[in-house]
Amino acid sequence: MQLQVARIGKPHGIRGEVTVQVMTDAPGDRFVPGVEFVVEPAQSGPLTVSSARWNKDILLLAFEEIEDRNQAETLRGAKLFIETAELDEDDEDGWYEHELVGLEARVGSTVVGKVTALNTAPAQDLLMVTTPDGEEILIPFVEQIVPEVNVGEGYILLTPPDGLFEVNSGEAAPSEPEGTD
């Protein structure tokens, strides 16, 4: 199985560097010279990192196979993947998106939806749960709200605070100022 770790953005400069949207929490381990990525679309790869550097908050990559800006432009929008066999399996508290997508979301014994995505963000990760009626709810992926992930049994257990589903679904009614008639 493959795990997406980045999406290529626009070219940077004239020597074939590209900006990338990082989708891993370990960019220092994933984007080092010599690492080879599987690329989607397949005709764009594989690609081998020749250099990686940060320009402010943007990661810039150069690949051995890409020599100039024109070649770099052809990579825009391509996705970079690694083989999951290469992953370190020692992290019991870490989950990859492919492990979570498709799991039932339960509150107690009640199924409230299915996990459809994991949105990684600098502050905290969010699970996207799609309810049976098709609504998408963002759930903070923290231990207090998601105390159990059981991949073997096919579910996650949620203990959402009151109103979490209503606030995140957009169904919350705007509050009326007090004392108005």
N, C-alpha and C positions, 0 to 999 in steps of 0.2 A: 504494500500500500504506500501511496505517496502523500506527503504533507506539504501544503503550500506554505512557503516562508516569505515570499515577497511578490510584488507586482511591479514591473518596470514602468517608469514614467517617461518623462521627456529626456532628450539628450542634454548633456552639460559640457560645454566647450567643444573643441574641434577634434579631440583625440579619441573619441568614442566612449567617453564616460556617460553613464545614465544615472538618473535619479531613481530611487526605488522606494516603494511603500513597504515598510518592514512589517511582517506579520508573524514575528517570533519574539519571544521574550529574551532570547539569547543571541542578539546580532553579532556580538563579539566572537562567538563560537561558530556561527553559521557562515559568515561572510569574511573568509580569510583566503589569501592567495592559495591556489591549488584545489579549492573545493569545486566540484563539478555539480551543476544543477540539471535536472530534467526540466525541459521547457515546454509550455503549452502556448501556442501551437508548436507541434513537434518539429516542423521545418525550421524553426528558429534556433534549435539547440542540437545537442547539449551545449551548455556554456560553462567555461572554466574561469573562475575569478582570477584576475591578474593583480588587481589592487582594490582596496576598499578604504574610503576615508569619509569623515563627517565634515559637512559644510554647514555650520550652524546646526539645525536639527534635521538635516536631510542627509541620508546616506547616499554616497556616490560610489558606483561600482564600475570597474573596467574589466573587460573579459578578453582572454587571449584571442578569441575568434573575431573580435570586433576591432577594426583599426581606425575608423573615422566616424565623424558625425552622421554621415549618410547611412552607414551600416547601423549605427546606434538608433537612428530614427525608425528603422524597420522593426525594432524590438518593442516599440511603445505598446503598452497594454499586455505584453507577454507575462505569463505567470511562471515563477520559479518554484520548483519542488525538490524535496529531498526524499530519499527512500526511508520509510519508517524503520527499516531494519537497522539503519545507522543511528537511531535515536537511543539515548541513555534511558533505560527502563527503571532506574533506581528511584525516581521521583514519584512517591506514592500519592502526594498531594497535587500533582500536576495532571492536567487533562488536556488532550488535544481535541480540536473541533471534531475530527472524524470519529472520535470515541463517544462524543456527546450527542451528535445529531441523530435524531430518530428515537432517543430515549423518551419514555413517558414522563411527564411532569406530574407529580402527585402531591396533594395536600392531604396528609393522613392516608386513607385508603381511596380517596376520590381522585380520579384522573382529571386534571384540569387542562391538559394539552400535551403537545410534543415539542421537544427541543428541535429547533430548525436551524440555529446558527449560534456561534460564539463570537461576540464582538470584543476584540481585545483593545484596550485603551490604556493610556498611561496611568490614570487614577485607579481604575478597577475594571475587571472584565464583566461583560453583561451577557447573559443567556437570552436568546430570543426564543420565546415559547409561543407557539401558535395554538390558540384555543380551538375547541371543536367547531365553533362558529366562524373560524377563519381569522380572528383578530390576532395581531402580533403584540405580545407583551414583553417588555424588557425587564429582566430580573437580575439584580446585582448578584454576581457569582462570588458570594462571600459565605463563610461557614455558618454565620448566624441565620442566613436565609436559605442556604442550600447545605444542610448538615450531612446529607448522605447522597453519594453517587454510587449506584450499583450497576455497573456496565453488564455484569454477568446476568443479572435478573432483568435488565432493560429499563431501569427507571432512575429518576432523581427524586428525592424527597424535598419538598419545599416547606418552610415555616415562614410564610410572608407576613409582614406586619399588616395590620388592618388598613385597607384601602389601597394596597400596592397594585392590585390588578385594576382597580378603577382609575387610579391616577395615571398609570402607564398606558391604559387603553384609550385615553382621551374621552372617556365617558363621564369623568368627574364634572359635576355641575359647577359653574362659577359661583363663588360664594357671594352672597348679598351683603353689602355693608349693614352693620347693625343699626337699628334706630331709624331706618328709612321706611316710609309708608307709600 
